[in-house]
Amino acid sequence: MIRTLLRRRKESLAIEDVTVVDKPGMRRAVAATAIGNTMEWFDFGVYAYVAVTLGRVFFPSDDPATQVVSTFATFAVAFLVRPLGGLVFGPLGDRIGRRRVLSTTMIMMAAGTFAVGLLPGYDAIGFAAPLLLLACRVVQGFSTGGEYAGATTYIAEFAPDQRRGFLGSWLDFGTFIGYSLGSGLVTVLTATIGETGMVDWGWRVPFLVAGPLGLIGLYMRLRLEETPAFQQEAERAAEAAEAARAHGDTLPIEEARQSGRGRLKEIFTRHWQAVLICMGLVLMYNVTNYMVTSYLPTFMTSTLGADATTAQVLVLGTMLFVVLAITVVGRTSDRWGRRPLFLFGSVGMIVLAIPAVVLIREGGVLLPAIGCLILGAMLVTFAGTSAATLPALFPTRLRYGALSISYNLSVSLFGGTTPLLASWLVATTHNTLVPAFYLMVAGVIGLISTVFLHETAGKPLRGSGPMVETEEEARTAVAESRTEAGRRARDVWIRLRHPWAGAGHRGAGHQEEEEE
């Protein structure tokens, strides 16, 4: 028994257990996944900035507030189908591979966004116009259900452990670049052709631009390889299936474990804590995200009466600040850890949400700009950290599916509905501090989730071996693993031989380790 225990304690890494990252493949992975998020958020930026215009085109009404609520209701419906997309694409990505699913979601996103630009308005075909807009949003929402979770999974499984935060932050860099491009294009069009021109034809231009962007993204994704983690997991699954076939009585068990239903059951029975933590962090990130990117332009113009161009420029400036800071935050999370940044952001949101909204209400340019930058600083804290944090919550064989389901449930219930609920609450209560209260609640939920979050910076993903950048780092990791395994075995031996002096020996052991 003692020998068996010591053998287990002495288990250490072999050189084949450490994956040396293919750097060209890693760069392609980052670029191809980021371009998908760029296209997705290009659409969100456009939709947020032309919400008032789309209300006039597709939802004629004498009440501008009703038009805005109707437009955001259509926006929210796309989020309600995202969990369905996650249920389909997530487990599928764990079974057939990340690359194939990400190529499919790219095609669907591009087609749905491009089709919006071709739709006739209410004046042309009546009630069928908003129904067609709704259909396009459903296609977009369904495809997006497999997009972000797949992209974060892909980058996380290609990134070396010590740089996962930095490389993952490029995914959300693409997010805000896309939003900035979309909102910037709408701002330029509005300033050039005016609101009348935007209602007549200008609103179509940004959506039509999504077609070429989608083709570029699809080309890049078709050139990708499957992630090392998925390939290793597929090999293990094949070996397990082969062993199951050798024992006919265990085959049904292995088949059930590998099936979509078996994976879903395992996610909610064995990993429910990780699901809840993921949903809480996603809630905090996305409520902040959609409050700033989707609702704030409309809040400043329709509710506060600010000039449309001024509001658009302020929010666009905030997004550019996020773009400039996001990779710095990602690199910082590799050094300081993910939990400290999430703690800082959630506490900051609770404390600073009201001052930020009060500044935005003051009017003019300077004070609203400061308020927007405060919200942007909180947002970038979450955005630069999430892509490295969320995939690390789940093991490789379930990662895509578990993250898709958790992420999209939270986004659809709390994130995507933020513009709709915020606009409705402001219209109902006539209290312009409602957005601040909304953000504070999200901060509290995020803080609770962060308390239960385990630090993952610099550590291998669950179910995968270490990922490093060079052969030298691989040899170092193996050597350190053998040293640590030997120390653990020594501690076990001391405790077994001298249980009455275990504490003293453990203290001596730790002292020796520190001296070494």
C-alpha positions in Angstrom: 0.0 0.0 0.0 2.8 2.4 0.9 4.7 1.7 -2.3 1.5 2.2 -4.3 0.8 5.5 -2.6 4.3 6.7 -3.2 4.3 5.7 -6.8 1.1 7.8 -7.3 2.7 10.7 -5.4 5.8 10.5 -7.6 3.9 10.7 -10.8 5.3 13.6 -12.8 5.1 15.0 -16.3 6.9 13.3 -19.2 8.1 15.4 -22.1 5.3 14.2 -24.3 2.7 15.5 -21.8 3.8 19.1 -22.5 2.6 20.7 -25.7 4.9 23.2 -27.4 2.7 25.7 -29.2 2.9 26.1 -32.9 3.5 29.9 -33.1 2.2 30.4 -36.7 -0.8 28.3 -35.9 -1.4 30.3 -32.7 -1.2 33.6 -34.6 -3.7 32.3 -37.2 -6.0 31.2 -34.4 -6.0 34.5 -32.7 -6.6 36.4 -36.0 -9.3 34.2 -37.3 -11.3 34.1 -34.1 -10.9 37.8 -33.6 -12.3 38.6 -37.1 -15.4 36.6 -36.2 -16.0 38.7 -33.1 -15.2 41.8 -35.2 -18.0 41.0 -37.6 -20.5 40.1 -34.9 -19.9 43.3 -33.0 -19.8 45.4 -36.1 -23.5 44.4 -36.4 -24.1 45.3 -32.7 -22.5 48.7 -33.1 -24.5 49.5 -36.2 -27.8 48.3 -34.6 -27.2 50.4 -31.5 -26.4 53.5 -33.4 -29.2 53.2 -35.9 -31.8 52.1 -33.4 -33.8 55.3 -33.6 -33.6 55.2 -37.5 -34.7 51.5 -37.6 -37.6 52.4 -35.4 -38.8 54.9 -38.0 -38.3 52.5 -40.9 -39.8 49.3 -39.4 -42.0 50.4 -36.5 -44.0 53.5 -37.5 -45.6 55.2 -34.4 -46.5 58.6 -33.1 -44.5 57.9 -30.0 -40.6 57.9 -30.4 -40.2 56.0 -27.1 -42.5 53.2 -28.4 -40.3 53.0 -31.6 -37.2 52.7 -29.5 -38.6 50.0 -27.3 -39.9 48.1 -30.3 -36.5 48.2 -31.9 -34.7 47.0 -28.8 -37.4 44.3 -28.4 -36.3 43.0 -31.8 -32.7 43.3 -30.6 -33.5 41.3 -27.5 -35.3 38.5 -29.3 -32.1 37.5 -31.0 -30.6 36.9 -27.6 -33.5 34.7 -26.5 -32.5 32.2 -29.2 -28.9 32.3 -28.3 -29.2 29.5 -25.8 -30.7 27.3 -28.5 -27.6 28.0 -30.6 -25.4 27.2 -27.7 -27.3 23.9 -27.1 -26.7 22.9 -30.7 -23.3 24.3 -31.5 -21.6 23.8 -28.1 -21.9 20.0 -27.7 -21.4 19.7 -31.5 -18.1 21.5 -31.2 -17.0 19.1 -28.4 -17.8 16.1 -30.7 -16.7 17.1 -34.2 -14.2 19.8 -33.5 -14.0 23.6 -32.9 -12.9 24.6 -36.4 -15.9 23.2 -38.3 -18.5 24.8 -36.0 -16.7 28.2 -36.0 -16.8 28.2 -39.8 -20.5 27.4 -39.8 -21.3 30.2 -37.3 -19.3 32.7 -39.4 -21.4 31.9 -42.5 -24.7 32.3 -40.7 -23.7 35.5 -39.0 -22.6 37.2 -42.2 -25.7 36.1 -44.1 -28.1 37.3 -41.4 -26.4 40.7 -41.1 -26.2 41.2 -44.9 -29.9 40.3 -45.3 -30.9 43.1 -43.0 -29.5 45.6 -45.4 -31.8 44.3 -48.2 -35.1 44.4 -46.3 -37.9 46.6 -47.5 -39.3 49.0 -44.9 -42.8 49.2 -43.3 -44.0 51.7 -45.9 -43.3 49.1 -48.7 -44.7 45.8 -47.3 -46.4 46.8 -44.0 -46.3 44.4 -41.1 -44.1 41.9 -43.0 -41.1 44.3 -42.7 -40.6 43.9 -38.9 -41.3 40.2 -39.2 -38.5 39.8 -41.7 -36.2 41.9 -39.5 -37.1 39.6 -36.6 -36.2 36.6 -38.8 -32.8 38.0 -39.6 -32.1 38.7 -36.0 -33.1 35.1 -35.1 -30.5 33.8 -37.6 -27.9 36.1 -36.1 -28.7 35.1 -32.5 -28.7 31.4 -33.3 -25.3 31.5 -34.9 -23.9 33.8 -32.2 -24.9 31.1 -29.7 -21.9 29.1 -30.8 -19.6 31.9 -31.7 -18.1 33.5 -28.6 -17.8 30.3 -26.6 -16.2 28.6 -29.5 -13.8 31.5 -30.2 -12.7 31.7 -26.5 -12.3 27.9 -26.4 -10.2 27.9 -29.5 -7.8 30.6 -28.4 -7.5 29.2 -24.9 -6.6 25.8 -26.3 -3.9 27.2 -28.6 -2.4 29.7 -26.1 0.6 28.9 -23.8 -0.4 28.9 -20.2 1.7 31.9 -19.3 0.2 34.1 -22.0 -3.4 33.0 -22.1 -4.7 36.3 -20.7 -2.8 38.4 -23.3 -3.7 36.3 -26.3 -7.3 35.8 -25.2 -7.7 39.6 -24.8 -7.3 39.9 -28.6 -10.6 38.2 -29.0 -12.4 41.0 -27.2 -10.1 43.5 -29.0 -11.8 42.3 -32.1 -15.1 42.8 -30.4 -14.6 46.4 -29.7 -12.8 47.1 -33.0 -16.0 45.7 -34.7 -18.2 47.9 -32.6 -16.0 50.9 -33.2 -16.0 50.3 -37.0 -19.8 49.9 -37.0 -20.6 52.8 -34.8 -18.0 55.0 -36.5 -19.4 54.2 -40.0 -22.9 55.2 -38.8 -21.5 58.4 -37.2 -19.8 59.4 -40.4 -22.9 58.6 -42.5 -25.2 60.5 -40.2 -22.9 63.6 -40.2 -22.6 63.3 -44.0 -26.2 62.7 -45.3 -28.2 63.7 -42.2 -31.0 62.0 -40.4 -33.3 62.2 -43.5 -30.8 60.4 -45.7 -30.2 57.8 -43.0 -34.0 57.0 -42.9 -34.3 57.0 -46.7 -31.3 54.7 -47.5 -28.2 55.3 -45.4 -29.1 52.8 -42.7 -28.7 50.0 -45.2 -25.0 50.7 -46.0 -23.4 49.4 -42.7 -25.4 46.1 -42.9 -24.3 45.5 -46.5 -20.7 45.9 -45.5 -21.0 42.8 -43.4 -21.0 40.6 -46.5 -17.4 41.2 -47.5 -16.3 41.1 -43.9 -17.9 37.7 -43.5 -16.2 36.3 -46.6 -12.8 37.4 -45.2 -13.5 35.8 -41.9 -14.7 32.5 -43.5 -11.5 32.3 -45.6 -9.4 32.7 -42.5 -11.3 30.1 -40.5 -11.1 27.5 -43.2 -7.3 27.7 -43.0 -7.3 26.9 -39.3 -6.2 23.6 -37.7 -7.9 21.8 -34.9 -6.6 22.7 -31.4 -4.0 20.5 -29.7 -6.2 20.0 -26.7 -9.1 18.8 -28.8 -6.9 16.4 -30.8 -5.5 14.9 -27.6 -9.0 14.5 -26.2 -10.2 12.9 -29.4 -7.3 10.4 -29.2 -8.2 9.6 -25.6 -11.8 9.1 -26.5 -10.9 6.8 -29.4 -8.7 4.7 -27.0 -11.6 4.6 -24.5 -14.0 3.5 -27.2 -11.6 0.8 -28.3 -11.3 -0.4 -24.8 -15.0 -0.4 -24.4 -15.4 -2.5 -27.6 -13.0 -5.0 -26.1 -15.5 -5.3 -23.2 -18.9 -5.4 -24.8 -20.7 -4.8 -21.5 -19.2 -1.3 -21.1 -19.8 0.0 -24.6 -23.3 1.4 -23.9 -21.8 3.4 -20.9 -19.1 4.9 -23.1 -21.6 5.7 -25.9 -23.9 7.5 -23.4 -21.0 9.4 -22.0 -20.0 10.6 -25.4 -23.5 11.5 -26.7 -24.9 15.0 -26.6 -27.4 14.1 -23.9 -24.7 12.4 -21.8 -22.6 15.5 -22.0 -25.4 17.8 -21.0 -26.2 15.6 -18.0 -22.6 15.7 -17.0 -22.4 19.5 -17.3 -25.4 20.1 -15.0 -24.7 17.4 -12.5 -20.9 17.4 -12.1 -20.0 21.0 -13.1 -23.0 23.0 -11.9 -20.8 25.2 -9.6 -18.6 26.2 -12.6 -21.8 26.9 -14.6 -23.1 29.3 -11.9 -19.7 31.1 -11.6 -19.6 31.4 -15.4 -23.1 32.9 -15.6 -22.4 35.4 -12.8 -19.2 36.6 -14.4 -20.8 36.8 -17.8 -23.8 38.7 -16.4 -21.5 41.4 -14.9 -19.5 41.7 -18.1 -22.4 41.7 -20.5 -24.7 44.0 -18.6 -21.9 46.5 -18.5 -21.1 45.9 -22.1 -24.6 46.2 -23.5 -25.4 49.2 -21.2 -22.5 51.1 -22.7 -22.4 49.9 -26.3 -26.1 49.4 -27.0 -28.2 51.5 -24.6 -26.0 54.5 -23.8 -26.2 56.2 -27.2 -30.1 55.9 -27.2 -30.2 57.0 -23.5 -28.2 60.1 -24.2 -30.2 61.2 -27.2 -33.8 60.0 -26.5 -33.9 60.4 -22.7 -31.4 63.1 -22.0 -31.9 65.1 -25.2 -28.3 65.2 -26.2 -27.2 65.9 -29.8 -27.0 62.6 -31.7 -23.6 63.2 -33.1 -22.2 64.2 -29.7 -23.6 61.1 -28.0 -22.2 58.9 -30.8 -18.7 60.5 -30.6 -18.6 60.1 -26.8 -19.5 56.4 -26.9 -17.2 55.8 -29.8 -14.4 57.5 -27.9 -15.1 55.2 -25.0 -14.8 52.2 -27.2 -11.5 53.4 -28.6 -10.2 53.7 -25.0 -11.3 50.1 -24.4 -9.5 49.0 -27.6 -6.3 50.7 -26.5 -6.4 49.3 -23.0 -7.7 45.8 -23.5 -4.5 43.9 -24.3 -2.7 45.7 -21.5 -5.4 44.3 -19.1 -5.0 40.8 -20.6 -1.2 40.9 -20.1 -1.7 42.2 -16.5 -4.1 39.3 -15.8 -1.2 36.9 -16.7 1.0 38.6 -14.0 -1.5 39.5 -11.3 -4.1 36.8 -11.8 -7.7 36.9 -13.0 -9.4 37.2 -9.6 -7.8 40.5 -8.6 -9.0 42.2 -11.8 -12.5 40.8 -11.5 -12.6 41.9 -7.9 -11.4 45.4 -8.8 -13.9 45.7 -11.6 -16.9 44.5 -9.6 -16.2 46.7 -6.6 -15.5 49.6 -8.9 -18.9 49.1 -10.6 -20.7 49.1 -7.3 -19.0 52.3 -6.1 -18.7 54.3 -9.4 -21.9 53.5 -11.3 -23.9 56.4 -9.8 -21.2 59.0 -10.1 -20.7 57.9 -13.8 -24.3 58.3 -14.7 -24.7 61.6 -12.8 -21.8 63.0 -14.9 -23.4 61.7 -18.1 -26.6 63.5 -17.2 -24.9 66.9 -16.7 -24.8 67.7 -20.4 -22.1 69.3 -22.4 -19.1 67.3 -23.5 -16.5 67.2 -20.7 -18.5 65.8 -17.8 -20.3 63.1 -19.9 -17.0 62.2 -21.4 -15.6 61.5 -17.9 -18.6 59.5 -17.0 -18.3 57.4 -20.2 -14.6 56.8 -19.5 -15.4 55.6 -16.0 -17.8 53.0 -17.4 -15.2 52.1 -20.1 -12.6 51.5 -17.4 -14.8 49.1 -15.6 -15.8 47.4 -18.9 -12.2 46.9 -20.1 -11.4 45.2 -16.8 -13.9 42.5 -17.5 -13.3 42.4 -21.3 -9.6 41.9 -21.0 -9.9 39.0 -18.6 -13.0 37.0 -19.5 -11.6 35.1 -22.6 -8.9 33.6 -20.5 -11.0 33.0 -17.4 -14.2 31.4 -18.7 -12.8 28.4 -20.7 -10.6 27.4 -17.8 -13.7 26.7 -15.7 -14.5 23.5 -17.6 -12.6 20.3 -18.7 -11.6 19.9 -22.3 -14.1 17.3 -23.3 -17.0 19.5 -22.2 -15.5 22.9 -22.6 -17.2 24.2 -25.7 -20.6 22.9 -24.7 -20.5 23.9 -21.1 -19.2 27.4 -21.9 -21.8 27.8 -24.8 -24.7 26.9 -22.5 -23.5 28.9 -19.5 -22.5 32.0 -21.5 -25.6 32.2 -23.7 -28.1 31.6 -20.9 -26.6 34.5 -19.0 -26.3 36.8 -22.0 -29.8 36.0 -23.2 -31.5 36.5 -19.8 -29.5 39.4 -18.5 -27.1 40.9 -21.1 -29.1 41.2 -24.3 -32.2 42.3 -22.5 -30.3 45.2 -20.8 -31.2 47.8 -23.4 -34.9 46.7 -23.5 -35.3 46.6 -19.7 -33.3 49.8 -19.1 -35.3 51.8 -21.7 -38.6 50.4 -20.3 -37.7 51.1 -16.7 -36.6 54.7 -17.5 -39.8 55.3 -19.4 -41.9 53.8 -16.6 -40.2 55.4 -13.6 -38.9 58.6 -15.2 -35.8 58.1 -13.1 -32.6 58.6 -15.1 -30.5 56.9 -12.5 -32.0 53.5 -13.4 -29.0 52.6 -15.5 -26.7 53.1 -12.5 -28.8 50.9 -10.2 -28.8 48.3 -12.9 -25.0 48.3 -13.1 -24.7 48.2 -9.4 -26.8 45.0 -9.2 -24.6 43.4 -11.9 -21.5 44.4 -9.9 -22.8 42.7 -6.7 -23.6 39.5 -8.6 -20.1 39.6 -10.3 -18.5 40.1 -6.9 -20.2 37.1 -5.4 -19.1 35.0 -8.4 -15.5 36.2 -8.2 -15.3 35.1 -4.5 -15.9 31.5 -5.6 -13.6 31.7 -8.6 -10.3 29.7 -8.4 -7.2 31.4 -9.8 -6.2 29.9 -13.2 -3.5 32.3 -14.4 -0.4 30.4 -15.5 -2.0 27.0 -15.0 -2.9 24.3 -17.6 -6.5 24.1 -18.7 -8.6 21.5 -16.9 -8.2 18.1 -18.7 -5.1 19.3 -20.6 -1.4 19.2 -20.1 0.9 22.2 -19.9 1.2 24.5 -22.9 4.5 26.3 -23.5 6.2 28.3 -26.2 9.6 26.6 -26.5 11.3 23.3 -26.1 13.4 24.7 -23.4 10.2 25.7 -21.4 8.9 22.2 -21.9 12.1 20.6 -20.4 11.9 23.1 -17.5 8.3 22.2 -16.8 9.2 18.5 -16.8 12.1 19.0 -14.5 10.1 21.1 -12.1 7.3 18.5 -12.1 9.7 15.7 -11.2 11.2 17.8 -8.3 7.8 18.6 -7.0 6.6 15.0 -7.2 9.6 13.9 -5.3 9.0 16.4 -2.6 5.4 15.3 -2.3 6.4 11.7 -2.0 8.9 12.5 0.7 6.2 14.4 2.7 3.9 11.4 2.4 6.7 9.0 3.5 7.5 11.2 6.6 3.8 11.4 7.6 3.4 7.6 7.3 6.6 6.8 9.2 6.3 9.5 11.9 2.6 10.5 12.2 3.1 11.9 15.7 5.6 14.5 14.3 3.8 15.1 11.0 3.3 18.8 11.6 6.9 19.4 12.6 8.3 17.5 9.6 5.9 19.2 7.2 7.2 22.6 8.6 10.7 21.4 8.1 10.0 20.2 4.6 8.5 23.6 3.7 11.5 25.3 5.2 13.8 23.1 3.1 11.8 24.0 0.0 12.1 27.7 0.7 15.8 27.4 1.2 16.2 25.5 -2.1 
